[in-house]
Amino acid sequence: MSPFVRLQLLLLLGNVAFIAAWAVALMRPAGWQWVGVALLAFFVAVRVGGVWLRARQFPDDTGRARRAAMLSTVVAALAVALWVYTALRGPA
């Protein structure tokens, strides 16, 4: 398996962790705050770290990978902020 495919699978795993964090925040089982925060931390570490790793490993002349990594970082920060807002306000 190529390193690019392994990295893409790792990024997918980060997205799954984010979806699981939302499920935990909406269902609110016992200890949901710690589980949700751990899943969010995993999401940020894997997703943001993964896109920056990909940008460094597979650079291009146009800087497209770096811009994509910056955009992914901003989107991840907004997603975490929305999760925190939902966790503090409670499910509707």
TORPA-4810 file (N, C-alpha, C, O; in nm, 3 decimals):
<nodes>
NODE_1_0.086_-0.117_0.000_0.000_0.000_0.000_0.091_0.123_0.000_0.188_0.130_0.075_M
NODE_2_0.058_0.218_-0.082_0.141_0.337_-0.095_0.124_0.427_0.028_0.021_0.422_0.095_S
NODE_3_0.224_0.509_0.058_0.213_0.600_0.173_0.098_0.699_0.157_0.037_0.739_0.256_P
NODE_4_0.069_0.738_0.034_-0.041_0.831_0.010_-0.175_0.769_0.050_-0.258_0.836_0.111_F
NODE_5_-0.195_0.642_0.017_-0.320_0.574_0.051_-0.330_0.556_0.203_-0.438_0.574_0.260_V
NODE_6_-0.220_0.522_0.267_-0.222_0.508_0.413_-0.257_0.640_0.480_-0.332_0.643_0.578_R
NODE_7_-0.203_0.748_0.429_-0.233_0.879_0.484_-0.380_0.915_0.464_-0.443_0.971_0.553_L
NODE_8_-0.434_0.883_0.348_-0.576_0.909_0.323_-0.665_0.829_0.418_-0.766_0.879_0.465_Q
NODE_9_-0.628_0.705_0.445_-0.705_0.623_0.540_-0.696_0.681_0.681_-0.794_0.676_0.756_L
NODE_10_-0.580_0.734_0.718_-0.566_0.797_0.848_-0.654_0.922_0.858_-0.715_0.947_0.962_L
NODE_11_-0.658_1.000_0.751_-0.745_1.118_0.750_-0.892_1.078_0.761_-0.970_1.146_0.828_L
NODE_12_-0.929_0.970_0.698_-1.066_0.920_0.709_-1.097_0.878_0.852_-1.207_0.902_0.901_L
NODE_13_-1.000_0.817_0.918_-1.018_0.778_1.058_-1.040_0.901_1.146_-1.118_0.897_1.241_L
NODE_14_-0.970_1.010_1.115_-0.992_1.134_1.189_-1.134_1.186_1.169_-1.196_1.235_1.264_G
NODE_15_-1.185_1.177_1.048_-1.322_1.221_1.022_-1.423_1.134_1.096_-1.524_1.184_1.146_N
NODE_16_-1.397_1.006_1.103_-1.485_0.915_1.178_-1.484_0.952_1.326_-1.589_0.947_1.392_V
NODE_17_-1.368_0.989_1.380_-1.360_1.032_1.519_-1.443_1.158_1.542_-1.506_1.172_1.647_A
NODE_18_-1.444_1.248_1.446_-1.524_1.369_1.460_-1.674_1.337_1.461_-1.750_1.392_1.540_F
NODE_19_-1.714_1.248_1.374_-1.855_1.207_1.371_-1.893_1.137_1.502_-2.002_1.158_1.553_I
NODE_20_-1.803_1.057_1.555_-1.828_0.991_1.683_-1.838_1.092_1.796_-1.918_1.075_1.888_A
NODE_21_-1.758_1.198_1.790_-1.765_1.303_1.892_-1.902_1.371_1.889_-1.957_1.403_1.994_A
NODE_22_-1.955_1.392_1.769_-2.090_1.450_1.759_-2.194_1.355_1.815_-2.287_1.398_1.883_W
NODE_23_-2.180_1.227_1.786_-2.276_1.130_1.838_-2.273_1.129_1.990_-2.378_1.121_2.055_A
NODE_24_-2.156_1.136_2.047_-2.142_1.138_2.193_-2.203_1.266_2.250_-2.271_1.262_2.353_V
NODE_25_-2.180_1.379_2.184_-2.234_1.506_2.235_-2.386_1.509_2.228_-2.450_1.568_2.314_A
NODE_26_-2.443_1.447_2.129_-2.589_1.450_2.115_-2.658_1.345_2.200_-2.768_1.369_2.250_L
NODE_27_-2.595_1.230_2.219_-2.657_1.123_2.300_-2.627_1.140_2.449_-2.707_1.097_2.532_M
NODE_28_-2.515_1.202_2.483_-2.474_1.232_2.620_-2.477_1.113_2.716_-2.549_1.116_2.816_R
NODE_29_-2.401_1.008_2.686_-2.390_0.898_2.783_-2.303_0.941_2.902_-2.250_1.052_2.902_P
NODE_30_-2.290_0.856_3.001_-2.208_0.888_3.118_-2.063_0.913_3.074_-2.007_0.835_2.997_A
NODE_31_-2.004_1.020_3.124_-1.867_1.054_3.090_-1.851_1.108_2.949_-1.743_1.101_2.892_G
NODE_32_-1.957_1.162_2.894_-1.954_1.205_2.753_-1.857_1.321_2.730_-1.801_1.333_2.621_W
NODE_33_-1.836_1.407_2.831_-1.746_1.520_2.811_-1.604_1.473_2.782_-1.540_1.523_2.689_Q
NODE_34_-1.555_1.378_2.859_-1.418_1.330_2.842_-1.402_1.253_2.712_-1.302_1.267_2.642_W
NODE_35_-1.500_1.171_2.682_-1.493_1.094_2.558_-1.499_1.188_2.438_-1.423_1.172_2.342_V
NODE_36_-1.588_1.284_2.442_-1.601_1.379_2.332_-1.475_1.462_2.312_-1.433_1.483_2.198_G
NODE_37_-1.416_1.508_2.420_-1.294_1.587_2.410_-1.179_1.501_2.357_-1.099_1.548_2.277_V
NODE_38_-1.171_1.377_2.401_-1.066_1.288_2.352_-1.083_1.260_2.202_-0.985_1.260_2.128_A
NODE_39_-1.207_1.239_2.158_-1.231_1.218_2.015_-1.200_1.344_1.934_-1.146_1.334_1.824_L
NODE_40_-1.233_1.460_1.988_-1.201_1.585_1.919_-1.050_1.606_1.910_-0.998_1.650_1.807_L
NODE_41_-0.980_1.576_2.018_-0.834_1.590_2.016_-0.772_1.496_1.913_-0.679_1.533_1.842_A
NODE_42_-0.824_1.375_1.906_-0.776_1.280_1.806_-0.805_1.331_1.665_-0.720_1.323_1.576_F
NODE_43_-0.925_1.384_1.646_-0.963_1.440_1.516_-0.867_1.552_1.474_-0.817_1.552_1.362_F
NODE_44_-0.842_1.645_1.564_-0.755_1.757_1.530_-0.613_1.710_1.503_-0.550_1.752_1.406_V
NODE_45_-0.562_1.622_1.589_-0.425_1.574_1.570_-0.409_1.499_1.439_-0.311_1.520_1.366_A
NODE_46_-0.504_1.413_1.409_-0.492_1.330_1.288_-0.526_1.411_1.163_-0.452_1.406_1.065_V
NODE_47_-0.634_1.484_1.167_-0.680_1.555_1.047_-0.587_1.671_1.011_-0.539_1.681_0.898_R
NODE_48_-0.563_1.758_1.107_-0.479_1.874_1.079_-0.334_1.831_1.060_-0.266_1.876_0.967_V
NODE_49_-0.287_1.744_1.148_-0.150_1.695_1.133_-0.131_1.618_1.003_-0.026_1.628_0.939_G
NODE_50_-0.232_1.543_0.964_-0.223_1.465_0.841_-0.217_1.550_0.715_-0.140_1.521_0.624_G
NODE_51_-0.298_1.654_0.710_-0.295_1.737_0.589_-0.165_1.816_0.580_-0.114_1.839_0.470_V
NODE_52_-0.111_1.858_0.696_0.017_1.928_0.691_0.130_1.832_0.656_0.225_1.870_0.587_W
NODE_53_0.121_1.708_0.705_0.220_1.607_0.668_0.215_1.580_0.518_0.318_1.569_0.453_L
NODE_54_0.094_1.568_0.464_0.079_1.547_0.321_0.133_1.665_0.241_0.195_1.646_0.136_R
NODE_55_0.109_1.786_0.289_0.160_1.904_0.219_0.313_1.906_0.218_0.374_1.952_0.121_A
NODE_56_0.374_1.857_0.323_0.521_1.853_0.327_0.578_1.737_0.247_0.682_1.751_0.183_R
NODE_57_0.510_1.622_0.250_0.562_1.505_0.180_0.540_1.512_0.030_0.622_1.463_-0.048_Q
NODE_58_0.430_1.571_-0.012_0.396_1.579_-0.153_0.380_1.725_-0.196_0.269_1.768_-0.228_F
NODE_59_0.488_1.802_-0.196_0.476_1.944_-0.232_0.451_1.960_-0.382_0.484_1.873_-0.463_P
NODE_60_0.393_2.072_-0.417_0.373_2.104_-0.558_0.420_2.247_-0.582_0.435_2.326_-0.489_D
NODE_61_0.441_2.278_-0.706_0.496_2.410_-0.740_0.396_2.523_-0.718_0.436_2.637_-0.692_D
NODE_62_0.269_2.493_-0.728_0.169_2.599_-0.718_0.132_2.631_-0.573_0.066_2.732_-0.548_T
NODE_63_0.173_2.549_-0.478_0.138_2.571_-0.338_-0.002_2.527_-0.303_-0.057_2.566_-0.199_G
NODE_64_-0.060_2.447_-0.387_-0.198_2.403_-0.367_-0.215_2.318_-0.241_-0.314_2.332_-0.169_R
NODE_65_-0.118_2.230_-0.215_-0.126_2.143_-0.097_-0.119_2.225_0.032_-0.188_2.196_0.129_A
NODE_66_-0.035_2.327_0.031_-0.023_2.412_0.150_-0.150_2.492_0.173_-0.195_2.506_0.287_R
NODE_67_-0.208_2.546_0.067_-0.335_2.619_0.082_-0.446_2.526_0.130_-0.529_2.566_0.211_R
NODE_68_-0.448_2.403_0.080_-0.548_2.306_0.124_-0.528_2.273_0.272_-0.626_2.256_0.345_A
NODE_69_-0.404_2.265_0.317_-0.377_2.238_0.458_-0.423_2.355_0.545_-0.478_2.334_0.653_A
NODE_70_-0.400_2.477_0.499_-0.447_2.594_0.574_-0.599_2.596_0.583_-0.656_2.621_0.690_M
NODE_71_-0.666_2.569_0.472_-0.811_2.566_0.471_-0.864_2.455_0.562_-0.960_2.476_0.636_L
NODE_72_-0.802_2.340_0.557_-0.843_2.229_0.642_-0.825_2.263_0.790_-0.906_2.222_0.873_S
NODE_73_-0.720_2.337_0.823_-0.696_2.379_0.961_-0.807_2.473_1.007_-0.857_2.460_1.119_T
NODE_74_-0.843_2.567_0.923_-0.950_2.662_0.959_-1.083_2.590_0.973_-1.158_2.616_1.067_V
NODE_75_-1.113_2.499_0.882_-1.240_2.425_0.889_-1.243_2.337_1.014_-1.347_2.327_1.079_V
NODE_76_-1.132_2.275_1.049_-1.126_2.192_1.170_-1.147_2.279_1.295_-1.216_2.237_1.388_A
NODE_77_-1.089_2.397_1.297_-1.108_2.487_1.412_-1.254_2.529_1.424_-1.309_2.535_1.534_A
NODE_78_-1.317_2.560_1.312_-1.460_2.595_1.315_-1.546_2.476_1.358_-1.643_2.494_1.432_L
NODE_79_-1.512_2.357_1.313_-1.587_2.238_1.351_-1.576_2.211_1.501_-1.675_2.177_1.565_A
NODE_80_-1.457_2.228_1.557_-1.439_2.209_1.701_-1.515_2.316_1.777_-1.577_2.287_1.880_V
NODE_81_-1.512_2.440_1.729_-1.587_2.547_1.796_-1.737_2.518_1.794_-1.806_2.542_1.893_A
NODE_82_-1.787_2.468_1.684_-1.929_2.433_1.676_-1.964_2.319_1.771_-2.070_2.319_1.833_L
NODE_83_-1.873_2.222_1.783_-1.896_2.110_1.876_-1.899_2.163_2.020_-1.986_2.124_2.098_W
NODE_84_-1.806_2.250_2.054_-1.803_2.305_2.191_-1.929_2.386_2.217_-1.987_2.376_2.325_V
NODE_85_-1.972_2.464_2.122_-2.096_2.541_2.136_-2.215_2.447_2.160_-2.298_2.473_2.247_Y
NODE_86_-2.223_2.342_2.084_-2.331_2.245_2.101_-2.322_2.175_2.236_-2.424_2.151_2.300_T
NODE_87_-2.201_2.142_2.278_-2.184_2.074_2.406_-2.225_2.165_2.522_-2.282_2.118_2.620_A
NODE_88_-2.195_2.293_2.512_-2.229_2.385_2.619_-2.379_2.420_2.621_-2.437_2.435_2.728_L
NODE_89_-2.439_2.433_2.506_-2.579_2.471_2.497_-2.672_2.351_2.513_-2.788_2.367_2.553_R
NODE_90_-2.624_2.233_2.483_-2.707_2.114_2.493_-2.780_2.087_2.363_-2.802_2.179_2.284_G
NODE_91_-2.817_1.962_2.340_-2.891_1.931_2.216_-3.031_1.992_2.220_-3.091_2.007_2.326_P
NODE_92_-3.079_2.028_2.104_-3.208_2.094_2.095_-3.321_2.006_2.120_-3.436_2.049_2.115_A
</nodes>
